[in-house]
Amino acid sequence: MAIRFANNCSNCKNLVEKTFCSKHEVLVSQKYTCDLFDMKAELKNERSCTNCEKHETSNCAHPSKAAPGMLCSSWAPSA
């Protein structure tokens, strides 16, 4: 099975402020895509506690150990 980035709004360079499409001027989510999808030129793979959606929440698997530069198997991308 090939793994690749989804052709959706979260990977489109027209997405600004995490939920606004600058091309269509509407609020969107990662569930949407369109024929004007334009892949971001650079996708960052810098994963650590500081950019984990679970950081400093009750869902964090290791709240006492979570710190910048650390990474665990329950890391989830910030949307």
C-alpha positions as CSV (number, residue, x, y, z in Angstrom):
1,M,0.0,0.0,0.0
2,A,1.4,3.4,-1.0
3,I,1.3,6.2,1.6
4,R,1.0,9.7,0.4
5,F,-0.4,13.1,1.4
6,A,-4.1,13.6,1.0
7,N,-5.4,15.9,-1.7
8,N,-7.4,17.9,0.9
9,C,-7.6,21.4,2.3
10,S,-5.2,20.8,5.1
11,N,-2.4,20.2,2.6
12,C,-3.3,23.0,0.2
13,K,-1.4,26.2,0.1
14,N,-4.6,28.2,-0.2
15,L,-5.5,27.3,3.4
16,V,-4.8,30.1,5.9
17,E,-5.4,30.4,9.6
18,K,-6.1,26.6,9.7
19,T,-9.7,26.9,8.5
20,F,-10.0,29.6,5.8
21,C,-9.6,29.0,2.1
22,S,-8.1,32.1,0.5
23,K,-9.1,31.0,-3.0
24,H,-12.8,30.5,-2.3
25,E,-13.0,32.8,0.8
26,V,-14.9,30.2,2.9
27,L,-14.3,28.2,6.0
28,V,-13.2,24.6,5.3
29,S,-11.8,21.6,7.1
30,Q,-9.5,18.7,6.2
31,K,-12.5,16.8,4.9
32,Y,-12.8,19.1,1.9
33,T,-10.9,19.3,-1.4
34,C,-11.6,21.0,-4.8
35,D,-10.4,21.1,-8.4
36,L,-8.2,24.1,-7.6
37,F,-6.2,22.2,-4.9
38,D,-2.6,23.4,-4.9
39,M,-0.2,21.3,-2.8
40,K,1.9,23.2,-0.2
41,A,5.4,23.7,-1.4
42,E,6.8,22.5,1.9
43,L,5.3,20.0,4.3
44,K,7.1,20.0,7.7
45,N,7.8,16.8,9.5
46,E,9.1,18.4,12.7
47,R,7.2,16.3,15.3
48,S,7.6,17.0,19.0
49,C,5.5,17.6,22.1
50,T,5.2,21.3,21.3
51,N,3.3,20.7,18.0
52,C,1.2,17.7,19.2
53,E,-2.5,18.2,19.5
54,K,-2.5,16.3,22.8
55,H,0.2,18.4,24.4
56,E,-0.9,19.9,27.8
57,T,-4.3,18.3,27.5
58,S,-5.9,15.4,29.4
59,N,-5.2,13.2,26.3
60,C,-1.4,13.4,26.7
61,A,0.0,10.0,27.3
62,H,3.0,11.3,29.3
63,P,2.2,14.7,30.8
64,S,5.0,14.6,33.3
65,K,7.6,13.9,30.6
66,A,6.2,16.0,27.7
67,A,8.7,18.7,26.7
68,P,10.0,20.5,23.5
69,G,12.0,18.1,21.3
70,M,10.4,15.0,22.9
71,L,8.2,12.6,20.9
72,C,6.2,9.6,21.8
73,S,4.1,7.0,19.9
74,S,0.8,8.9,20.6
75,W,1.9,12.1,18.8
76,A,-1.0,13.7,16.9
77,P,-0.6,16.6,14.4
78,S,-2.0,20.0,15.4
79,A,-4.7,20.9,12.9
